[in-house]
Amino acid sequence: MKKYILLIFQIFGITSASLVVAQSYQVQPIPFNQVSIDDDFWSPRLKSHSLNTLQTCIHQTRDSTERINNFKKAAGLLEGQHQGIYFDDSDVYKAMEGIAYSLINNPNPEYEKLLDDWISYIAKSQQADGYLNTFYTLNHPDERWTDMEKHEMYCGGHMIEAAIAHYQATGKKSFLDVAIKFADYLDNTFGPGKRHWVAGHEEIELALVKLYHTTGSKEYLNLAHWLLEERGHGHGKGGIWESEWGPAYCQDDVPVSEIADIKGHAVRAMYLFTGMADVASEMNIPEYVDALKRVWEDVTQRNMYVTGGIGSSRSNEGFTEDYDLPNKTAYCETCASIGMVFWNNRMNLLSKDAKYVDILERSLYNGVLSGVNLEGNLFFYVNPLESDGDHHRQRWFGCACCPSNISRFVPSIGSYIYLKNDNEVFVNLYIGNEVNVELAKTNVHLTQKTNYPWDGEIAISIDPETSVPFNLKLRIPGWCKSFRASLNGKTIEVSSVEDGYLSIERNWAQGDKITLSLDMPVELIKADDRVAENKNKRAIQRGPLVYCVEQIDNATTNIDEITISRNNIFTVNQGGGKLNNMKVLTTTDKTNKLTFIPYFAWDNREPGKMEVWINYKNQSSLYTN
């Protein structure tokens, strides 16, 4: 077994006893275990995650499906064959990752004991050579690695991520040992001069880079790079490659450095691009970065919904042709929006350009949060932009990748707020929190207070132990057309915003305070004329939030017939009931009062029609805030 180096820092947060292998991105995230969130928007979501989302995932994984029992069977503790879908192991791992992340900031002996039990089943399921997959172990022991579509490496990648999270949360090596043994098995089986392999569903690539950071063993990074380089050379074999979709479905039609436009399955693509960015940052591969920039333009300019959702087609859970963005049949898988956060976070790390955070934020507040109800126990797999009232969140799915992905994503939200390097601190997201940052061997305490995303008022206190110079870079969101900033009560004269950031460079002292006011008017968003379904329509946006109409708020109006114009005056009001503490928008359509609610909050009350894109008649403009 490999000897591994303990860490002091890792992208998703670690225990105080750990040691670090530095990453090569231009800047580093401040991990969420160092960020204490106290925020009227996010704190209730973190609470519902801990109380309800995790409990739902645990119940469905352990009690209502065979997912945990599959491991018990493979461990010899129960009799029987594998039940369920061949990639169900991954849902267990993602739920475990979410539980582990919750332990980092919210210790819970019951959750820790549950993880210990599950890890014991997984460890006993692992074969002597390191192989681990209950579907093959139980049902097809002689058919390992015969079909590249069957998610063997995908499941293994999620296992590695969960094991790292568990180690970060508890300091225990029990799960990490399993992950290392599996990764060593992969490294002994695949690579130059060994077996070819193209993972039909990407995930292993980014997981191996995380394992490299956790252990310091460069063979894991090299294997991730080799797996990326296997694509586009005709090595792919199995169900996908023999289907009507062909190799493009899993991004195997061209070498990754030649990717120019988006194709195939949306979640696969997001995980591929995330892995490419991680490897490119470590191994200095400019061809990867160039490819990622090209495909990013294609995704965001021609293949992304106003909600930040991607993947318009149900048939392939992904992309068809440019500007094919239907509303009622939009697929917009929740996992794909989570993938957009992962990928755009990496692009920001590579470039220090806030345009990537603009997309991250759009996907986060609209495409991701719509995937879970306000109580945290019902989930969307598919997130359409129009509904006849028959599309509802469910407690679970046969293919349960989205609930388990939500379970691991939400508690990590603190990792996306700040970035830092030796002399810069970037504030990317505006969320109430406190954090300690070390700059020039000086501890700097930052406190952020805000009611974002409901208004654009942000107050940041900077309290270093001793006076210290650094550049504080405040993101000015792309949706914001005007803003004001002050330092210690004095207006900051802004000459320019570079790469989406307002830079304030000075020798910071205790008691320094920054206030930032982002104007947040209601805006009518026009789609590209080539999006056929949205001609003569507009979407409503305020700040980072996309709004929609629901029938429950507009009972006297057929929402299909609602028409707005540039003459409409929108007012911002306090929501009530389940929308308490939210801002809703009201205006009139002829003689009827219209109410618009945040898109992420739809389908939390009575069933009814919903629309994001509203009929539009071009007239003069007037808005009030």
Summary of the structure (lengths in Angstrom):
residues: 625
radius of gyration: 24.1
end to end distance: 62.2
largest distance: 74.0
contacts: 2218
relative contact order: 0.10
helix: 39%
strand: 20%
